[in-house]
């Protein structure tokens, strides 16, 4: 029964591999080759959408498919040499295809989405550019979504919003840690979307946390980076460069706590410091026309999305020790 369901079904194999990749511990149970275990695996992975194929796992799952009695005249998906799949030490051995080359097996891997951040002083135009570039990505047929920090919809985000609106006062270190916690609480969702192939375009990230907090008296620049170490590193950071004086002339300036020129000048200096020695930053002049800014942003975003897809880049770690 289980063989008849599995043989020749590439989509089912893909789901098996996706689930197995995330749940490596289940391999020891699968080695018994019990049909009920396979059935449970199928039920568990029925909603999986992201596949991370690996040649050894493909071979291993293929062996599962080829184990047992298959219906007469029904060929296996892949014929493998039968041999133990667990070494004495408990590790999974690489299954051999008839050719002996598992690397030649077809890949079902789906590339992750790109993670792109837009930064800059207040009123530099980040929100506008994030919205337009997501539309541009959609027009190319790419899955894309806009996100922003702080996320003011969460409990922590509401505390941050009250602070920024001058409704409450908090110690500088406390609000800095709240900003960081607001990013950390979104990481499971962020990683999941990227793994599913969604490109995320983010309005502010940890760099803003450092640039703004370190602009305050008594706040150490390196200390401000510590609580965000280990977050996912963006594939590209686009800095919309505009002077604090020019930004102050834009609409709605001054409505929130940090929107004063003295603070914004120090923030701009801190962004310059963050860029030093980091090649993921791209500076776009935000003082020109909206169309010209969009052109510069689109160029970086499209090139980054293509590079992540074609090179199969792994998601990096922010400020590793």
C-alpha positions in Angstrom: 0.0 0.0 0.0 2.7 2.4 1.0 4.9 1.5 -1.9 2.1 2.0 -4.4 1.5 5.5 -3.0 5.1 6.5 -3.1 6.6 5.0 -6.2 7.1 7.5 -9.0 5.6 10.4 -6.9 8.3 13.1 -7.0 6.1 15.6 -5.1 5.8 13.1 -2.3 9.5 12.5 -2.3 10.1 16.2 -2.1 7.8 16.6 0.9 9.6 13.7 2.6 13.0 15.3 2.1 11.8 18.7 3.2 10.4 17.3 6.5 13.4 15.1 7.0 15.8 17.9 6.5 14.2 19.8 9.4 13.8 16.8 11.6 17.1 14.9 11.3 16.4 13.1 14.6 13.7 11.1 12.9 16.2 9.3 10.7 17.0 6.8 13.4 13.3 5.8 13.6 13.0 5.5 9.8 15.9 3.0 9.6 13.5 0.3 10.7 11.7 0.8 7.4 8.3 0.2 9.0 5.4 1.2 6.8 3.5 2.9 9.6 6.5 5.2 10.2 6.4 6.2 6.5 2.7 6.8 6.7 3.2 9.1 9.7 6.0 10.9 7.9 3.7 11.5 4.9 1.0 12.9 7.2 3.4 15.1 9.1 4.9 16.7 5.9 1.7 17.2 4.0 1.8 21.0 4.5 5.5 21.5 3.9 6.2 24.1 1.2 10.0 24.6 1.4 12.3 21.8 0.3 16.0 21.8 1.1 17.3 18.8 -0.8 20.6 17.1 -0.1 22.1 14.3 -2.1 22.5 11.9 0.9 18.9 12.6 2.0 17.6 12.0 -1.6 19.5 8.7 -1.7 18.2 7.8 1.8 14.6 8.5 1.0 15.0 6.8 -2.4 16.1 3.7 -0.6 13.0 3.9 1.6 10.9 4.1 -1.5 12.6 1.0 -3.0 12.3 -1.1 0.2 9.7 -3.8 0.4 7.6 -5.4 -2.3 6.4 -3.1 -5.0 3.4 -4.0 -7.3 4.2 -6.0 -10.4 5.2 -3.9 -13.3 5.5 -0.7 -11.1 9.1 0.6 -11.4 10.7 2.2 -8.4 11.5 6.0 -8.4 15.2 5.2 -8.0 16.8 1.8 -7.7 19.4 1.6 -5.0 21.8 -1.0 -3.7 20.4 -2.4 -0.5 22.8 -2.1 2.4 22.5 -0.8 6.0 21.9 2.9 6.2 23.2 3.3 9.8 26.8 3.0 10.7 27.9 1.6 14.0 28.2 5.2 15.2 24.7 5.9 14.2 25.4 8.1 11.3 23.5 7.9 8.0 25.5 6.2 5.2 25.2 7.5 1.7 23.0 5.3 -0.5 24.4 4.2 -3.9 22.3 4.5 -7.0 22.9 1.9 -9.8 25.5 4.3 -11.2 27.0 4.8 -7.7 26.8 8.5 -8.0 24.1 10.2 -5.8 25.3 13.6 -6.9 23.7 13.0 -10.3 20.2 12.7 -8.8 17.8 15.5 -9.6 17.6 18.3 -7.2 14.3 19.7 -5.8 15.9 22.5 -3.9 14.2 25.8 -3.9 16.4 28.9 -3.3 15.6 31.0 -0.3 14.4 34.6 -0.6 16.7 37.6 -0.4 16.8 39.7 2.8 17.3 43.4 2.0 17.2 46.3 4.4 16.7 50.0 3.8 18.3 52.4 6.3 18.7 56.1 6.8 17.8 59.1 8.9 14.2 59.9 9.6 12.2 61.1 6.6 14.7 59.9 4.1 12.1 58.1 2.1 12.6 54.5 3.2 8.9 53.5 3.6 8.1 54.9 0.1 11.0 53.0 -1.5 10.2 49.7 0.3 6.6 49.8 -1.0 7.6 50.6 -4.6 10.4 48.0 -4.8 8.1 45.2 -3.5 5.7 46.1 -6.3 8.6 45.9 -8.7 9.6 42.5 -7.4 6.0 41.3 -7.8 6.0 42.6 -11.4 8.9 40.3 -12.1 7.0 37.3 -10.7 9.0 37.2 -7.5 7.4 36.5 -4.1 8.2 39.5 -1.9 6.9 41.2 1.2 7.6 44.4 3.0 8.4 44.3 6.7 9.4 47.0 9.2 11.0 47.6 12.5 9.8 48.4 15.0 6.8 46.3 14.5 4.3 48.3 16.5 1.6 45.6 16.4 3.1 43.4 19.2 3.0 44.1 22.9 6.7 45.2 22.9 6.0 47.2 19.7 3.2 49.1 21.4 5.5 50.0 24.3 8.1 51.3 21.8 5.4 53.3 20.0 4.3 55.0 23.2 7.9 56.0 23.9 8.4 57.3 20.3 5.2 59.3 20.6 6.5 60.9 23.8 3.6 59.3 25.7 6.0 57.5 28.1 9.6 57.9 29.3 12.1 55.0 29.6 15.7 54.6 30.4 17.9 54.7 27.3 19.2 51.2 27.9 15.7 49.9 28.5 14.3 51.3 25.2 17.3 50.0 23.3 16.7 46.5 24.6 13.0 46.7 23.8 13.9 47.7 20.2 16.2 44.6 20.0 13.6 42.3 21.6 11.1 43.5 19.0 13.5 42.3 16.3 14.2 39.0 18.0 10.5 38.2 18.4 10.0 38.4 14.6 12.9 36.2 13.7 11.1 32.8 13.5 8.6 34.3 11.0 11.4 36.1 9.1 13.5 32.9 8.7 10.5 30.9 7.7 9.5 33.3 5.0 13.0 33.5 3.6 13.3 29.7 3.6 10.0 29.5 1.7 11.5 31.6 -1.1 10.0 34.9 -0.1 12.2 38.0 -0.6 11.8 40.4 2.4 12.4 44.1 2.0 12.8 45.6 5.5 12.2 49.2 6.6 14.9 49.6 9.3 16.8 46.9 11.2 19.4 46.5 13.9 21.6 49.1 12.3 19.0 51.8 13.2 19.0 50.4 16.7 22.7 51.1 17.0 22.8 54.4 15.1 20.0 55.9 17.2 20.9 54.6 20.6 24.6 55.4 20.3 23.6 58.9 19.3 22.5 59.5 22.9 24.8 60.7 25.7 26.4 57.8 27.6 25.5 55.1 25.2 28.5 53.0 24.0 28.5 52.1 20.3 29.9 48.6 20.8 27.5 47.9 23.7 24.6 48.9 21.5 25.6 46.2 19.0 25.8 43.3 21.5 22.1 42.5 21.9 21.6 42.1 18.2 24.5 39.8 17.6 23.3 36.6 16.0 20.4 38.0 14.1 20.2 37.1 10.4 22.5 39.3 8.3 20.9 41.0 5.4 22.1 40.2 1.9 22.2 43.9 1.2 21.7 47.2 3.1 20.6 50.2 1.1 21.4 53.5 2.8 19.3 56.4 1.6 21.7 59.3 2.0 20.2 62.7 2.7 21.4 65.5 5.0 19.6 66.1 8.3 18.8 69.6 7.1 17.1 68.3 3.9 15.2 65.6 5.8 13.9 68.2 8.3 12.1 70.0 5.4 10.0 67.0 4.5 6.4 66.5 5.6 5.5 65.3 9.2 9.0 65.9 10.4 9.2 66.5 14.2 6.2 64.3 15.2 8.3 61.7 16.9 10.9 61.8 19.7 14.1 61.5 17.7 13.1 64.0 14.9 15.4 66.9 15.6 18.4 67.9 13.6 21.0 67.5 16.3 20.0 63.9 16.9 19.7 63.1 13.2 23.2 64.5 12.5 24.7 62.1 15.2 22.6 59.2 13.8 23.9 59.9 10.3 27.5 59.8 11.6 26.8 56.5 13.3 25.5 55.0 10.1 28.7 56.0 8.4 30.6 54.2 11.1 28.5 51.1 10.7 29.3 51.0 6.9 33.0 50.9 7.5 34.5 47.6 6.2 31.2 46.1 5.5 30.6 45.3 1.8 26.9 44.6 2.0 26.1 48.4 2.1 25.0 50.3 -0.9 24.6 54.1 -0.8 21.8 55.7 -2.8 21.4 59.5 -3.0 18.0 60.3 -1.5 18.2 64.0 -2.3 17.3 63.6 -6.0 13.9 63.0 -7.6 11.7 60.1 -6.4 12.2 58.3 -9.8 15.9 58.5 -9.6 15.9 57.2 -6.0 13.7 54.3 -7.1 16.0 53.5 -10.0 19.0 53.3 -7.6 17.1 51.1 -5.1 15.6 48.8 -7.7 19.1 48.2 -9.2 20.5 47.0 -5.9 17.5 44.9 -5.0 17.1 43.1 -8.3 20.8 42.3 -8.5 20.8 41.0 -4.9 17.7 38.8 -5.4 19.3 37.4 -8.6 22.6 36.7 -6.8 21.0 35.0 -3.9 19.0 32.8 -6.2 21.8 31.9 -8.7 24.6 31.4 -6.1 22.4 29.6 -3.5 23.8 31.9 -0.8 23.3 30.9 2.8 21.8 33.4 5.3 24.6 35.0 7.2 24.8 36.0 10.9 24.9 39.6 12.0 28.1 40.8 13.8 29.5 37.4 14.6 31.9 37.4 17.5 
